[in-house]
Amino acid sequence: MAENEELGLGALLHWNSLLVTGSLFVMLTAITTFTSRLDAVNISIVFGLLVLSIILLITSADFFIEGAKGLARRAGIAEVIIGLTIVSIGTSLPEILVTSTASLESKDDSSMMELAIGNIFGSVLVQITFILGIVALVRPLNVSPTWLKRDGFIMFGAVVLCSFLLWTGGGLSRFEGLILCSTYIFYIGWLLKNREKIRQDEIETIDEIKHNELNWTSAAYIAMVIIGLSFAIFAATKLVELASELGRAMNIPQAIIGTVMSGLGTSLPELTVALMAAKKSRGVAIGTLVGSNITDPLLSIGIAALISPLMISETSWGLIMYLIVPATIIGVAACLFMMYTGFKFTRFEGGVLIGLYGVFLFILELQRQGYITL
């Protein structure tokens, strides 16, 4: 194949990424259809389907990102704008879809609100402690002081703002959801307005997450967007349904399911991108995670609140507001402190971050077993 030869729909149908994503969709649909006829709930099967849903959500979201980036380039949109918008939102697509789907389901099941909230805070916490810790263990990372002052503290402000709105209202109203979404739009607008000043940092990020991309026709890119988004919505819907079923079967609060299982699973795209960047020995892996952690507490949960107001029940208030939310704020603050001291992440600091996440899981388990009352 010539270097600049365009690949069309025929080649797309034989592309390994589509074959893998399509196979996951068929497997998930077939197994779900078969198990729905069973009277008893098999926890092992439900857990396996949950994992399968997460994998499908990740592969389909990546498929959507590739199509959206290709169309943007064909439209003549600058690479820096693609990176600031499509890539940052695209890596958060699993969180956006899971949280929005849970919000829709909350009209029939109020516990889904807690799954939505747990998913966002769990995603931020796992990315800034466990995942960033793994990346730092793989390769110590340098941190740009300019970048830290801009995006790092905006990330902290986004988490604190979302937490404050949850605390004062016992949840998030549509108006508060609008505040969060508007804040994110203002942030993106500010970045685009000042893109020339930050071009060098951002273009470095975009170069590192790109990889020998194939050249497709416009029709193929459109097909990627449609197929990827369709599969991602299907996977997110199934993930929420299965997470709810697993929680009921194991008597685990939806806030915990969202924080641990859903939060960790939907953060895998950021882990993949961050590890790819870390192998090139630059600090942009941190930027990948921080960019997502600005999107999640502003745009992802903001959209969910616009769809349906989110309220925290009395039974889950202590778990969310006295454990999950403070743990997330502490994790973000610890991460920023480590960045600020020496403007780099060492392997030791990576280990400390992983340890912090381990402590959180330990306390969460003690609370679940009744040893700690919140």
For each residue, the residues with C-beta under 8 A, 3 or more apart:
1: 5 7
2: 5
3:
4: 215
5: 1 2 215
6: 215 216 217
7: 1 11 12 214 215 216 217 220
8: 11 12 216 217 219 220
9: 12 13 217 219 220 223
10: 13 14
11: 7 8 14 15 216 220
12: 7 8 9 15 18 216 220 223 224
13: 9 10 18
14: 10 11 19
15: 11 12 18 19
16: 19 20
17: 20 21 59 62 63 66
18: 12 13 15 21 22 63 227
19: 14 15 16 22 23
20: 16 17 23 24 59
21: 17 18 24 25 56 59 60 63 227 228 231
22: 18 19 25 26
23: 19 20 26 27
24: 20 21 27 28 52 55 56 59
25: 21 22 28 29 56 60 231 234 235
26: 22 23 29 30
27: 23 24 30 31 52
28: 24 25 31 32 49 52 53 56 235 238
29: 25 26 32 33
30: 26 27 33 34
31: 27 28 34 35 45 48 49 52
32: 28 29 35 36 49 238
33: 29 30 36 37
34: 30 31 37 38
35: 31 32 38 42 45 49
36: 32 33
37: 33 34
38: 34 35 41 42
39:
40:
41: 38 46 245 249
42: 35 38 45 46
43: 46 47 246 249 250
44: 47 48
45: 31 35 42 48 49
46: 41 42 43 49 50 242 245 246 249
47: 43 44 50 51 246
48: 31 44 45 51 52
49: 28 31 32 35 45 46 52 53 238 242
50: 46 47 53 54 239 242 243 246 261 265
51: 47 48 54 55 265
52: 24 27 28 31 48 49 55 56
53: 28 49 50 56 57 235 236 238 239 242
54: 50 51 57 58 94 235 239 265 266 268
55: 24 51 52 58 59
56: 21 24 25 28 52 53 59 60 231 234 235 238
57: 53 54 60 61 94 97 98 232 235 236 239 265 266
58: 54 55 61 62 94 265 266 268 269
59: 17 20 21 24 55 56 62 63 231
60: 21 25 56 57 63 64 227 228 229 230 231 232 235
61: 57 58 64 65 90 91 93 94 97 228 232 269
62: 17 58 59 65 66 228 269
63: 17 18 21 59 60 66 67 224 227 228 231
64: 60 61 67 68 90 93 224 225 228 229 232
65: 61 62 68 69 86 87 90 91 93 228
66: 17 62 63 69 70 213 221 224 228
67: 63 64 70 71 220 221 222 223 224 225 226 228
68: 64 65 71 72 86 90 221 224 225
69: 65 66 72 73 82 86 87 90
70: 66 67 73 74 213 216 220 221 224
71: 67 68 74 75 218 221 222 225
72: 68 69 75 77 81 82 86
73: 69 70 76 77 79 82
74: 70 71 218 221
75: 71 72
76: 73
77: 72 73 81 82
78: 81 82 195
79: 73 82 83 203 206
80: 83 84 195 199 202 203 206
81: 72 77 78 84 85 192 195
82: 69 72 73 77 78 79 85 86 87 206
83: 79 80 86 87 88 202 203 205 206 209
84: 80 81 87 88 188 191 192 195 202
85: 81 82 88 89 188
86: 65 68 69 72 82 83 89 90
87: 65 69 82 83 84 90 91 206 209
88: 83 84 85 91 92 291 292 294 295
89: 85 86 92 93 96 295 299
90: 61 64 65 68 69 86 87 93
91: 61 65 87 88 269 270 273 288 291 292
92: 88 89 95 96 292 295 296 299 300
93: 61 64 65 89 90 96 97 232 269
94: 54 57 58 61 97 98 232 236 265 266 269
95: 92 98 99 119 120 123 266 267 292 295 296 300
96: 89 92 93 99 100 295 299 300 303
97: 57 61 93 94 100 101 232 233 235 236
98: 57 94 95 101 102 116 119 236 239 240 262 266
99: 95 96 102 103 116 119 120 300 301 303 304
100: 96 97 103 104 116 236 300 303 304 307
101: 97 98 104 105 233 236 237 239 240
102: 98 99 105 106 112 113 115 116 119 240 258 304
103: 99 100 106 112 113 116 303 304 305 307 308 310
104: 100 101 107 307 308
105: 101 102 108 109 112 240 241 244
106: 102 103 109 110 111 112 113 116 308 310
107: 104 308
108: 105 112
109: 105 106 112 244
110: 106 113 311 313
111: 106 114 115 244 247 253 254 313
112: 102 103 105 106 108 109 115 116 240 244 254
113: 102 103 106 110 116 117 171 308 310 311 312 313
114: 111 117 118 253 254 255 258 312 313 316 320
115: 102 111 112 118 119 240 243 244 247 254 255 257 258 262
116: 98 99 100 102 103 106 112 113 119 120 258 301 304 310
117: 113 114 120 121 166 255 258 301 310 312 320
118: 114 115 121 122 254 255 256 257 258 259 262 263 320 324
119: 95 98 99 102 115 116 122 123 258 259 262 263 266
120: 95 99 116 117 123 124 162 263 296 297 300 301
121: 117 118 124 125 259 263 297 320 324 325 328
122: 118 119 125 126 258 259 260 262 263 264 324
123: 95 119 120 126 127 262 263 266 267 292 293 296
124: 120 121 127 128 159 293 296 297 328 331 332
125: 121 122 128 129 130 259 263 324 327 328 331 357 360
126: 122 123 129 130 131 263 264 267 357
127: 123 124 130 131 132 267 270 271 289 292 293
128: 124 125 131 132 289 290 293 331 332 335 353
129: 125 126 132 133 331 334 335 353 354 356 357 360
130: 125 126 127 133 134 264 353 354 357
131: 126 127 128 134 135 267 270 271 274 289
132: 127 128 129 135 136 274 285 286 289 335 345 350 353
133: 129 130 136 137 350 351 352 353 354 355 357
134: 130 131 137 138 271 275 350 354
135: 131 132 138 139 141 271 274 275 278 285 286 289 345 350
136: 132 133 139 140 141 345 346 347 349 350 353
137: 133 134 347 350 351 354
138: 134 135 275 278 279
139: 135 136 278 279 281
140: 136 344 345 346 347 350
141: 135 136 278 282 283 285 286 344 345
142: 282 283 343 344
143: 147 148 283 286 339 343 344 345
144: 147 148 201 283 343
145: 148 149 343
146: 149 150 201
147: 143 144 150 151 152 201 283 287
148: 143 144 145 151 152 153 336 339 340 343
149: 145 146 152 153
150: 146 147 153 154 198
151: 147 148 154 155 287 290 291 294
152: 147 148 149 155 156 290 336 339
153: 148 149 150 156 157 336
154: 150 151 157 158 187 294
155: 151 152 158 159 290 293 294 332 336
156: 152 153 159 160 332 333 336
157: 153 154 160 161
158: 154 155 161 162 183 184 293 294 297 298
159: 124 155 156 162 163 293 297 328 329 332
160: 156 157 163 164 329
161: 157 158 164 165 180 183 297 298
162: 120 158 159 165 166 180 297 298 301
163: 159 160 166 167 325 328 329
164: 160 161 167 168
165: 161 162 168 169 172 176 179 180
166: 117 162 163 169 170 171 172 312 320 321 325
167: 163 164 321 325
168: 164 165
169: 165 166 172 173 176
170: 166 311 312 317
171: 113 166 309 310 311 312
172: 165 166 169 176 177 180 301 304 305 309 310
173: 169 176 177 305 309
174: 177 178 305 306 309
175: 178 179
176: 165 169 172 173 179 180 305
177: 172 173 174 180 181 301 302 303 304 305 306 309
178: 174 175 181 182 302 306
179: 165 175 176 182 183 302
180: 161 162 165 172 176 177 183 184 297 298 299 301 302 305
181: 177 178 184 185 298 299 302 303 306
182: 178 179 185 186
183: 158 161 179 180 186 187 298
184: 158 180 181 187 188 294 295 298 299 302
185: 181 182 188 189
186: 182 183 189 190
187: 154 183 184 190 191 294 298
188: 84 85 184 185 191 192
189: 185 186 192 193
190: 186 187 193 194
191: 84 187 188 194 195 198
192: 81 84 188 189 195
193: 189 190
194: 190 191 197 198
195: 78 80 81 84 191 192 198 199 202
196: 199
197: 194
198: 150 191 194 195 201 202
199: 80 195 196 202 203
200: 203 204
201: 144 146 147 198 204 205 284 287
202: 80 83 84 195 198 199 205 206
203: 79 80 83 199 200 206 207
204: 200 201 207 208 282 284
205: 83 201 202 208 209 277 284 287 288
206: 79 80 82 83 87 202 203 209 210
207: 203 204 210
208: 204 205 276 277 280 282 284
209: 83 87 205 206 273 276 277 284 288
210: 206 207 213
211: 276
212:
213: 66 70 210
214: 7
215: 4 5 6 7
216: 6 7 8 11 12 70 220 221 224
217: 6 7 8 9 220 221
218: 71 74 221 222
219: 8 9 222 223
220: 7 8 9 11 12 67 70 216 217 223 224
221: 66 67 68 70 71 74 216 217 218 224 225
222: 67 71 218 219 225 226
223: 9 12 67 219 220 226 227
224: 12 63 64 66 67 68 70 216 220 221 227 228
225: 64 67 68 71 221 222 228 229
226: 67 222 223 229 230
227: 18 21 60 63 223 224 230 231
228: 21 60 61 62 63 64 65 66 67 224 225 231 232
229: 60 64 225 226 232 233
230: 60 226 227 233 234
231: 21 25 56 59 60 63 227 228 234 235
232: 57 60 61 64 93 94 97 228 229 235 236
233: 97 101 229 230 236 237
234: 25 56 230 231 237 238
235: 25 28 53 54 56 57 60 97 231 232 238 239
236: 53 57 94 97 98 100 101 232 233 239 240
237: 101 233 234 240 241
238: 28 32 49 53 56 234 235 241 242
239: 50 53 54 57 98 101 235 236 242 243 262 265
240: 98 101 102 105 112 115 236 237 243 244
241: 105 237 238 244 245
242: 46 49 50 53 238 239 245 246
243: 50 115 239 240 246 247 254 257 258 261 262
244: 105 109 111 112 115 240 241 247 248 254 257
245: 41 46 241 242 248 249
246: 43 46 47 50 242 243 249 250 252 257 261
247: 111 115 243 244 250 251 252 253 254 256 257
248: 244 245 251
249: 41 43 46 245 246
250: 43 246 247
251: 247 248
252: 246 247 256 257 368
253: 111 114 247 256 257 315 316 319 368
254: 111 112 114 115 118 243 244 247 257 258 316
255: 114 115 117 118 258 259 316 319 320 324
256: 118 247 252 253 259 260 319 364 368
257: 115 118 243 244 246 247 252 253 254 260 261 262
258: 102 114 115 116 117 118 119 122 243 254 255 261 262 263
259: 118 119 121 122 125 255 256 262 263 324 364
260: 122 256 257 263 264 361 364
261: 50 243 246 257 258 264 265
262: 98 115 118 119 122 123 239 243 257 258 259 265 266
263: 118 119 120 121 122 123 125 126 258 259 260 266 267
264: 122 126 130 260 261 267 268
265: 50 51 54 57 58 94 239 261 262 268
266: 54 57 58 94 95 98 119 123 262 263 269
267: 95 123 126 127 131 263 264 270 271 292
268: 54 58 264 265 271 272
269: 58 61 62 91 93 94 266 272 273
270: 91 127 131 267 273 274 288 289 292
271: 127 131 134 135 267 268 274 275
272: 268 269 275 276
273: 91 209 269 270 276 277 285 288
274: 131 132 135 270 271 277 278 285 286 288 289
275: 134 135 138 271 272 278 279 285
276: 208 209 211 272 273 279 280
277: 205 208 209 273 274 280 282 284 285 288
278: 135 138 139 141 274 275 281 282 285
279: 138 139 275 276
280: 208 276 277
281: 139 278
282: 141 142 204 208 277 278 285
283: 141 142 143 144 147 286 287 344 345
284: 201 204 205 208 209 277 287 288
285: 132 135 141 273 274 275 277 278 282 288 289
286: 132 135 141 143 274 283 289 290 339 345
287: 147 151 201 205 283 284 290 291
288: 91 205 209 270 273 274 277 284 285 291 292
289: 127 128 131 132 135 270 274 285 286 292 293
290: 128 151 152 155 286 287 293 294
291: 88 91 151 287 288 294 295
292: 88 91 92 95 123 127 267 270 288 289 295 296
293: 123 124 127 128 155 158 159 289 290 296 297 332
294: 88 151 154 155 158 184 187 290 291 297 298
295: 88 89 92 95 96 184 291 292 298 299 300
296: 92 95 120 123 124 292 293 299 300 301
297: 120 121 124 158 159 161 162 180 293 294 300 301
298: 158 161 162 180 181 183 184 187 294 295 301 302
299: 89 92 96 180 181 184 295 296 302 303
300: 92 95 96 99 100 120 295 296 297 303 304
301: 99 116 117 120 162 172 177 180 296 297 298 304 305 310
302: 177 178 179 180 181 184 298 299 305 306
303: 96 99 100 103 177 181 299 300 306 307
304: 99 100 102 103 116 172 177 300 301 307 308 310
305: 103 172 173 174 176 177 180 301 302 308 309 310
306: 174 177 178 181 302 303
307: 100 103 104 303 304
308: 103 104 106 107 113 304 305
309: 171 172 173 174 177 305
310: 103 106 113 116 117 171 172 301 304 305
311: 110 113 170 171
312: 113 114 117 166 170 171 316 317 320 321
313: 110 111 113 114 316 317
314: 317
315: 253
316: 114 253 254 255 312 313 319 320
317: 170 312 313 314 320 321 322
318: 321 322 323 373 374
319: 253 255 256 316 322 323 324 367 374
320: 114 117 118 121 166 255 312 316 317 323 324 325
321: 166 167 312 317 318 324 325 326
322: 317 318 319 325 326 374
323: 318 319 320 326 327 363 364 367 374
324: 118 121 122 125 255 259 319 320 321 327 328
325: 121 163 166 167 320 321 322 328 329
326: 321 322 323 329 330
327: 125 323 324 330 331 360 363
328: 121 124 125 159 163 324 325 331 332
329: 159 160 163 325 326 332 333
330: 326 327 333 334 356
331: 124 125 128 129 327 328 334 335 353 356 357 360
332: 124 128 155 156 159 293 328 329 335 336
333: 156 329 330 336 337
334: 129 330 331 337 338 352 353 356
335: 128 129 132 331 332 338 339 353
336: 148 152 153 155 156 332 333 339 340
337: 333 334 340 341
338: 334 335 341 345 349 352 353
339: 143 148 152 286 335 336 343 345
340: 148 336 337 343
341: 337 338
342:
343: 142 143 144 145 148 339 340
344: 140 141 142 143 283
345: 132 135 136 140 141 143 283 286 338 339 349 350
346: 136 140 349 350
347: 136 137 140 350 351
348: 351 352
349: 136 338 345 346 352 353
350: 132 133 134 135 136 137 140 345 346 347 353 354
351: 133 137 347 348 354 355
352: 133 334 338 348 349 355 356
353: 128 129 130 132 133 136 331 334 335 338 349 350 356 357
354: 129 130 133 134 137 350 351 357 358
355: 133 351 352 358 359
356: 129 330 331 334 352 353 359 360
357: 125 126 129 130 133 331 353 354 360 361
358: 354 355 361 362
359: 355 356 362 363
360: 125 129 327 331 356 357 363 364
361: 260 357 358 364 365
362: 358 359 365 366
363: 323 327 359 360 366 367 372
364: 256 259 260 323 360 361 367 368
365: 361 362 368 369
366: 362 363 369 371 372
367: 319 323 363 364 370 371 372 373 374
368: 252 253 256 364 365
369: 365 366
370: 367 373
371: 366 367
372: 363 366 367
373: 318 367 370
374: 318 319 322 323 367
